[in-house]
């Protein structure tokens, strides 16, 4: 696996750990009958950030077609060329 993907997956695991800790903090606040609204807002932000990270990582992951191609080392996003510039 590429070092980039290894680092990205590790960061996702860190974020999942933060979410787990935040859930526990919310439960503690509720058990103590304290306001948990800030903690709940932070949990929501952590979840949104994690979802966005997963979306971005998925866009960088090659498709099955790209993996099956003989030379999938081609760019994952096709570059558009402007033929009028060459004229």
Phi and psi in degrees as a GROMACS rama.xvg file:
@    title "Ramachandran Plot"
@    xaxis  label "Phi"
@    yaxis  label "Psi"
@TYPE xy
-61.7836  144.387  UNK-2
-57.2358  -34.0616  UNK-3
-59.568  -47.1449  UNK-4
-69.1122  -36.3958  UNK-5
-61.1508  -45.1319  UNK-6
-65.3785  -40.5349  UNK-7
-64.4504  -43.2681  UNK-8
-64.9162  -39.5217  UNK-9
-63.1237  -40.6119  UNK-10
-65.8395  -37.2334  UNK-11
-62.262  -42.0272  UNK-12
-63.2436  -37.9926  UNK-13
-62.7462  -44.0527  UNK-14
-63.1213  -40.4985  UNK-15
-62.1106  -37.8028  UNK-16
-64.6764  -41.2739  UNK-17
-62.0175  -40.1636  UNK-18
-63.9304  -42.7182  UNK-19
-61.6698  -43.5815  UNK-20
-64.7506  -38.5862  UNK-21
-66.2827  -39.9815  UNK-22
-60.327  -42.9126  UNK-23
-63.8603  -39.5643  UNK-24
-63.7693  -39.6431  UNK-25
-63.5703  -43.6525  UNK-26
-61.4612  -41.7544  UNK-27
-61.9502  -45.1918  UNK-28
-61.4492  -40.1901  UNK-29
-66.5932  -39.9955  UNK-30
-64.1009  -33.2432  UNK-31
-85.5183  2.32968  UNK-32
57.3318  41.9689  UNK-33
-107.192  162.791  UNK-34
-66.5838  124.087  UNK-35
-110.518  11.5215  UNK-36
-63.8665  -40.7845  UNK-37
-64.6673  -41.4383  UNK-38
-65.9391  -38.0408  UNK-39
-67.2106  -37.9109  UNK-40
-64.7182  -41.2742  UNK-41
-64.706  -39.5939  UNK-42
-60.6177  -42.6458  UNK-43
-61.7076  -43.6676  UNK-44
-64.34  -39.8854  UNK-45
-62.4376  -42.3838  UNK-46
-64.4121  -42.1791  UNK-47
-63.5193  -43.5671  UNK-48
-62.508  -41.7538  UNK-49
-64.9329  -42.8163  UNK-50
-60.2941  -42.7404  UNK-51
-65.2073  -39.657  UNK-52
-61.1404  -43.1801  UNK-53
-64.9936  -39.2769  UNK-54
-63.5202  -46.8372  UNK-55
-63.2218  -40.7193  UNK-56
-66.4132  -39.0179  UNK-57
-63.3258  -34.7106  UNK-58
-67.8852  -25.0955  UNK-59
-89.8369  -13.2647  UNK-60
-79.9965  131.048  UNK-61
-65.7591  146.885  UNK-62
-77.1976  169.818  UNK-63
-61.4968  -37.59  UNK-64
-63.1938  -42.0476  UNK-65
-66.188  -38.607  UNK-66
-67.4075  -34.4557  UNK-67
-78.2349  -19.0425  UNK-68
-67.3376  147.607  UNK-69
-60.9026  -33.0473  UNK-70
-132.025  75.9149  UNK-71
-76.0413  1.54421  UNK-72
-68.6893  0.156166  UNK-73
-63.2519  157.185  UNK-74
-56.7793  143.137  UNK-75
-70.3642  -29.8773  UNK-76
-111.539  125.559  UNK-77
-74.1012  132.628  UNK-78
-83.0502  140.026  UNK-79
-92.2685  138.328  UNK-80
-111.959  144.659  UNK-81
-102.043  103.72  UNK-82
-67.0287  -24.5925  UNK-83
-69.3356  -24.0472  UNK-84
-69.1267  -28.7376  UNK-85
-78.8012  -20.6658  UNK-86
